[in-house]
Amino acid sequence: MSTARIALVTARAARDLDEDLPPLVQALERAGAAVAVVDWDDIQADWSGYDLALLRSTWDYTDRLAEFLAWAERTAARTLLLNPPAILRWNTDKHYLGELAAAGIATVPGTFVEPGEDASAALQAFLQAAAPADAAFEFVVKPCVGAGSRDAQRHVAAKADAAIAHLSRLLAAGRSALLQPYLARVDEHGETALLWFNGEFSHAIRKGPLLRRGEDATRALFAPEHITPREPSAAELALARATLAQIPGQPLLYARVDLIQDADGNPRLLELELSEPSLFFAHGAGSADRYAAAILHRLQAVRTNPPAATGPAR
């Protein structure tokens, strides 16, 4: 196979924040690839000059989603883009969680609120259904298009006015929102994020709780995270596999499945990260080299048998 020319796609604001970039560049170069780090919105970039454009840290897309998805379609017409546009279109909007729940995946329960709805009425209906008359009930308000816990906030029913104001801001900006109960076991157990390359499990990490009681929603690209390695349980692996099995077509080049525990200790899907997830190479021995090998294996397979378009459509 000739030297693979790979663009690792990022954003200007994320270049110095993406801790996965340097080890991935090094791993790909060790494997014999020619690598460039390119901003997704660089108007000078010639994407046809690469064999593969691989999304890494396009973390500003949440404020420019239509522009980003249009870029993805154009780029996929010029080179291999992974993950592909159909997956990006589906996964960048948290309504996908409703589809997975309807398919039988154990998700964190959620209620969607759309622009044009009355924030106060929607929140009161959610609270009445979830925990009537429980002033201590905690829940989360988050945008459906968002990443890194940006604009997400933990609230308590006794202070519903703050939650209504938060929800109103999102709806007034034309953003759909998701209301979810706050599963308190995350404070002790944290999240489990499972990383998959070419359909094979690579490693897992523990994230400490991100939404602390009384804290305002972060406006940064992402909230600060406390990360440690973790060995996933059999139940967590099973739920991750069942979740990924809902994605049609061949295994995705990369996927991250974020799980938290419910009150009974059972895993629940919090997020399915298929667009631009952190992969936490520093916490999985050999993971950068495994990912580089998966990338080059996928590129060779695509060169041999170009695939038809696949992926969820909305």
C-alpha positions, -999 to +999 in steps of 0.1 A: +000+000+000+013+035-009+020+059+019-013+069+034-020+107+035-041+114+066-056+147+077-064+149+114-093+174+115-095+198+144-105+234+151-083+264+158-096+268+193-090+231+201-055+225+187-037+231+220-064+214+240-066+181+222-043+158+243-050+129+218-034+147+188+003+144+196+003+107+204-020+099+174+003+118+150+033+099+164+015+065+162+004+071+126+039+082+116+054+052+133+031+031+112+043+048+080+015+074+073+020+110+063+000+131+087-012+167+087-033+185+114-059+206+096-087+229+108-121+218+095-130+254+084-096+262+067-107+275+034-073+268+019-074+231+027-074+208-003-092+178+011-088+159-021-050+158-014-057+133+015-066+097+015-085+101+047-099+131+067-102+118+103-123+139+127-104+146+159-114+177+178-139+198+158-152+210+191-166+243+180-192+227+157-219+231+184-223+268+176-220+262+138-238+229+132-253+236+098-220+249+085-201+219+100-225+193+085-224+211+051-185+210+053-187+172+061-208+165+030-185+185+008-154+169+022-168+134+019-173+140-018-135+147-021-120+121+002-129+095+027-143+112+058-146+092+091-169+089+107-191+096+077-216+125+073-247+104+079-233+093+113-223+129+121-258+142+112-274+117+135-250+118+164-246+156+168-282+160+180-292+142+212-326+132+198-307+100+188-311+090+225-348+089+220-344+066+190-321+043+210-345+042+239-373+033+216-351+004+203-348-010+238-314+005+248-312+013+285-307+051+284-309+077+311-346+086+308-352+119+291-378+144+279-372+166+249-384+202+248-385+221+215-383+257+206-417+273+207-428+253+237-435+270+270-405+264+293-424+266+325-451+243+314-427+218+300-406+217+331-435+214+354-449+185+334-415+168+335-412+172+373-448+161+378-441+129+358-406+122+373-410+131+410-442+148+420-440+168+453-403+160+457-386+193+463-351+176+466-354+159+432-323+168+411-323+169+373-303+181+344-311+206+316-289+204+286-290+214+249-296+187+223-267+201+203-238+204+227-206+187+237-183+186+267-211+195+292-212+230+277-245+248+286-256+218+307-265+224+343-277+204+374-309+218+390-331+209+420-369+210+420-371+234+449-354+260+428-374+254+396-372+291+386-335+288+379-341+257+357-370+275+339-346+305+332-320+281+319-345+262+297-360+295+284-325+307+273-320+276+253-354+276+236-352+314+229-319+307+210-337+282+189-321+252+206-339+220+215-333+208+251-332+176+270-344+171+306-331+142+325-331+130+361-297+134+378-286+099+387-269+104+420-246+073+418-225+093+394-212+114+423-195+083+438-190+060+408-185+086+380-190+078+344-175+048+325-165+056+289-157+026+267-135+031+236-140+010+204-118+010+173-131-008+142-157-026+163-132-039+188-130-028+224-098-010+232-099+005+267-121+023+292-118+052+316-136+067+346-147+103+344-155+120+377-188+138+380-190+169+358-222+187+369-218+198+405-246+211+427-250+248+425-225+254+397-234+274+366-233+258+331-198+260+316-194+282+285-160+268+276-154+243+249-157+216+276-159+213+313-127+202+332-125+164+336-109+141+361-099+109+342-085+076+355-083+041+338-112+018+345-119-019+339-156-020+326-180-046+341-196-073+321-229-054+322-212-022+309-196-041+280-229-058+271-248-025+270-220-009+249-221-037+224-259-036+223-258+001+217-233-001+189-253-029+173-280-004+166-258+015+141-263-001+107-235-010+083-200-021+090-184-013+124-175+024+128-138+033+128-142+048+163-169+051+189-171+060+226-199+048+247-205+068+279-224+050+307-235+059+342-253+038+369-289+041+379-301+038+415-299-001+413-264-001+400-273-010+364-256+008+336-275+034+315-264+050+283-256+087+289-240+096+255-229+078+223-199+097+210-194+091+173-184+125+160-153+140+177-148+123+210-117+124+232-102+090+231-080+092+263-049+075+249-029+084+280-051+061+300-050+030+278-016+014+272-009+009+235-043+025+225-028+051+202-010+024+183-041+002+182-061+031+168-034+039+142-035+002+131-073+003+129-072+035+108-048+020+083-066-013+082-099+006+074-082+027+048-068-003+031-102-020+032-119+010+017-093+013-011-100-024-019-138-022-017-153+013-016-184+012+006-219+023-003-233+051+019-245+038+053-256+051+086-287+065+104-306+091+085-328+118+101 
